[in-house]
Amino acid sequence: MVNDIHLPAAASHAKPVILKGDTLHEVEL
């Protein structure tokens, strides 16, 4: 996971997130 971006704790623990450009894409596993 990228630590250079600010994410809500709940959201970051809910599912993996990938940073592409300036947008956050939630990864569906």
Backbone as a printed PyTorch tensor [residue, N CA C, xyz], in Angstrom:
tensor([[[  0.8420,  -1.1970,   0.0000],
         [  0.0000,   0.0000,   0.0000],
         [  0.8780,   1.2480,   0.0000]],

        [[  0.3610,   2.2890,  -0.6170],
         [  1.1130,   3.5320,  -0.7150],
         [  0.8860,   4.3730,   0.5290]],

        [[  1.9800,   4.7570,   1.1750],
         [  1.8660,   5.5400,   2.3950],
         [  2.0070,   7.0330,   2.1220]],

        [[  2.1800,   7.3930,   0.8550],
         [  2.3790,   8.7980,   0.5030],
         [  1.0600,   9.5370,   0.3480]],

        [[ -0.0490,   8.8060,   0.4900],
         [ -1.3610,   9.4400,   0.3370],
         [ -2.1270,   9.3440,   1.6390]],

        [[ -3.0470,  10.2750,   1.8420],
         [ -3.8270,  10.2820,   3.0750],
         [ -5.1460,   9.5510,   2.8440]],

        [[ -5.3610,   8.5120,   3.6350],
         [ -6.6140,   7.7560,   3.5200],
         [ -7.2510,   7.6270,   4.8890]],

        [[ -8.5710,   7.6450,   4.9240],
         [ -9.2740,   7.3770,   6.1820],
         [ -8.8810,   5.9930,   6.6850]],

        [[ -8.6400,   5.8600,   7.9690],
         [ -8.1950,   4.5860,   8.5330],
         [ -9.1780,   3.4730,   8.2030]],

        [[-10.4530,   3.7650,   8.3330],
         [-11.4770,   2.7480,   8.0770],
         [-11.4240,   2.2890,   6.6260]],

        [[-11.2620,   3.2330,   5.7170],
         [-11.2530,   2.8950,   4.2940],
         [-10.0070,   2.0860,   3.9430]],

        [[ -8.8610,   2.4770,   4.5090],
         [ -7.6180,   1.7900,   4.1790],
         [ -7.6180,   0.3640,   4.7180]],

        [[ -8.3220,   0.1500,   5.8380],
         [ -8.3730,  -1.1970,   6.4100],
         [ -9.4630,  -2.0330,   5.7460]],

        [[-10.3950,  -1.3580,   5.0950],
         [-11.5200,  -2.0650,   4.4930],
         [-11.0660,  -2.8660,   3.2770]],

        [[-10.2440,  -2.2500,   2.4210],
         [ -9.7890,  -2.9540,   1.2200],
         [ -8.5270,  -2.2900,   0.6860]],

        [[ -7.7400,  -3.0310,  -0.0760],
         [ -6.5210,  -2.4700,  -0.6650],
         [ -6.8640,  -1.3430,  -1.6340]],

        [[ -5.9910,  -0.3600,  -1.7070],
         [ -6.2190,   0.7540,  -2.6160],
         [ -4.9720,   1.0090,  -3.4490]],

        [[ -5.1690,   1.2150,  -4.7370],
         [ -4.0450,   1.4830,  -5.6280],
         [ -4.1090,   2.9290,  -6.0990]],

        [[ -2.9630,   3.5950,  -6.0660],
         [ -2.9210,   4.9830,  -6.5000],
         [ -2.5080,   5.0620,  -7.9630]],

        [[ -3.4040,   5.5950,  -8.7850],
         [ -3.0920,   5.7680, -10.2070],
         [ -3.2690,   7.2310, -10.5600]],

        [[ -2.1950,   7.8960, -10.8770],
         [ -2.2840,   9.3200, -11.1860],
         [ -2.7450,  10.0690,  -9.9500]],

        [[ -3.8600,  10.7530, -10.0660],
         [ -4.3920,  11.5090,  -8.9360],
         [ -5.6850,  10.8940,  -8.4240]],

        [[ -5.9760,   9.6750,  -8.8870],
         [ -7.2320,   9.0510,  -8.4800],
         [ -6.9660,   7.7760,  -7.7040]],

        [[ -7.8610,   7.4620,  -6.7900],
         [ -7.7340,   6.2400,  -6.0060],
         [ -8.6790,   5.1870,  -6.5580]],

        [[ -8.1270,   4.0230,  -6.8400],
         [ -8.9640,   2.9410,  -7.3520],
         [ -9.0370,   1.8330,  -6.3090]],

        [[-10.2420,   1.5020,  -5.9080],
         [-10.4020,   0.4330,  -4.9310],
         [-10.2130,  -0.9040,  -5.6200]],

        [[ -9.4600,  -1.7850,  -4.9780],
         [ -9.2040,  -3.0900,  -5.5740],
         [-10.2200,  -4.0950,  -5.0630]],

        [[-10.9780,  -4.6580,  -5.9740],
         [-11.9660,  -5.6640,  -5.5670],
         [-11.3250,  -7.0360,  -5.6240]],

        [[-11.2740,  -7.6920,  -4.4600],
         [-10.6430,  -9.0130,  -4.4080],
         [-11.7060, -10.0830,  -4.2850]]])
